[in-house]
Amino acid sequence: MTGPGSAGRVLVAGVGNVFLSDDGFGVAVIDQLQREGTLPAGVELVDTGIRGMHLAYQLLDGYRALVIVDAIQRGSAPGTLHTLEHDLDAPRSRTTEAALDGHGMDPDAVLALLDGLAGSLGLARPVERVFVVGCEPAVLAEGIGLSPPVAAAVEPAALAVTALVTVLMIDEGAPR
């Protein structure tokens, strides 16, 4: 199911807190993508930062896909990139309090809030697919600026996002 107006639209959201060192990775990648300006038509970029509630409300407009760019801890070396597809049918065990924290919501909390909002409005699932392009952080302590291995991963991450959204736009309408 798709939300209204979702055909052909992909939202790329940079998530993270720029005041917590490598947590600002997603925001840095969005900045890189905006400077490059090479994404296909139909792709929207948003610097979500820590405004997860705003992201959930924006997703109600309906999108074919959401690509979240964020720092993610998976036990790899700092600067390692991961591209994952989120299972939208997996149960989410987020509490109402976590879902209502407008600052600092993680992607699962955003999707849980989106499910609740869409359900209360009688909408079909407003996003068909969700991907995460993530980078293993080195430092998540207070501080401004990315660590060297994470800073070095910004351009490759921008290329990975560009490749992913290009495939999504080419495959539009193709059976999955």
Backbone hydrogen bonds, N-H to C=O, Kabsch-Sander energy under -0.5 kcal/mol:
donor,donor_aa,acceptor,acceptor_aa,energy
6,S,3,G,-1.5
9,R,6,S,-2.2
10,V,42,G,-2.3
11,L,65,A,-2.4
12,V,44,E,-3.1
13,A,11,L,-0.6
13,A,67,V,-2.8
14,G,12,V,-0.5
14,G,46,V,-2.6
15,V,13,A,-0.6
15,V,69,V,-3.0
16,G,49,G,-2.5
18,V,16,G,-0.6
20,L,17,N,-1.9
21,S,143,G,-3.2
22,D,139,V,-2.2
23,D,20,L,-2.4
24,G,21,S,-2.0
25,F,22,D,-1.7
26,G,15,V,-0.8
26,G,23,D,-0.5
28,A,24,G,-2.0
29,V,25,F,-2.2
30,I,26,G,-2.0
31,D,27,V,-2.1
32,Q,28,A,-2.1
33,L,29,V,-2.7
34,Q,30,I,-2.4
35,R,31,D,-2.0
36,E,32,Q,-2.2
37,G,33,L,-2.5
43,V,40,P,-1.3
44,E,10,V,-3.0
44,E,42,G,-0.5
46,V,12,V,-2.3
48,T,14,G,-1.3
48,T,46,V,-1.2
49,G,14,G,-1.9
51,R,48,T,-2.4
52,G,50,I,-1.3
53,M,102,G,-0.6
55,L,51,R,-1.7
56,A,52,G,-2.3
57,Y,53,M,-2.1
58,Q,54,H,-2.4
59,L,55,L,-2.3
60,L,56,A,-0.7
60,L,57,Y,-0.7
61,D,58,Q,-1.8
62,G,59,L,-2.0
63,Y,126,P,-3.0
64,R,6,S,-0.8
64,R,9,R,-2.4
65,A,9,R,-1.3
66,L,129,R,-2.2
67,V,11,L,-3.0
68,I,66,L,-0.6
68,I,131,F,-3.1
69,V,13,A,-3.0
70,D,68,I,-0.5
70,D,133,V,-1.6
72,I,135,C,-1.9
74,R,72,I,-0.7
79,G,136,E,-3.1
80,T,77,A,-2.1
82,H,134,G,-2.7
84,L,82,H,-0.5
84,L,132,V,-2.6
86,H,84,L,-0.5
86,H,130,V,-3.3
88,L,86,H,-1.0
90,A,87,D,-1.4
99,A,95,T,-2.2
100,L,96,T,-1.6
101,D,98,A,-1.2
102,G,100,L,-1.1
104,G,50,I,-1.9
104,G,102,G,-0.5
105,M,50,I,-0.5
110,V,106,D,-2.2
111,L,107,P,-2.5
112,A,108,D,-2.3
113,L,109,A,-2.5
114,L,110,V,-2.6
115,D,111,L,-2.5
116,G,112,A,-2.1
117,L,113,L,-2.9
118,A,114,L,-3.0
119,G,115,D,-2.4
120,S,116,G,-2.4
121,L,117,L,-1.5
122,G,119,G,-1.0
123,L,118,A,-2.9
128,E,63,Y,-1.3
129,R,64,R,-1.1
130,V,86,H,-0.5
131,F,66,L,-2.9
132,V,84,L,-2.8
133,V,68,I,-2.9
134,G,82,H,-3.0
134,G,132,V,-0.7
135,C,70,D,-1.5
136,E,80,T,-2.5
143,G,19,F,-2.1
145,G,18,V,-0.6
151,A,147,S,-3.0
152,A,148,P,-2.1
153,A,149,P,-0.5
153,A,150,V,-0.7
154,V,151,A,-1.1
157,A,153,A,-2.1
158,A,154,V,-2.3
159,L,155,E,-2.2
160,A,156,P,-2.2
161,V,157,A,-2.7
162,T,158,A,-2.4
163,A,159,L,-2.5
164,L,160,A,-2.5
165,V,161,V,-2.9
166,T,162,T,-1.9
167,V,163,A,-2.1
168,L,164,L,-2.4
169,M,165,V,-2.3
170,I,166,T,-2.3
171,D,167,V,-2.9
172,E,169,M,-0.7
174,A,171,D,-2.9
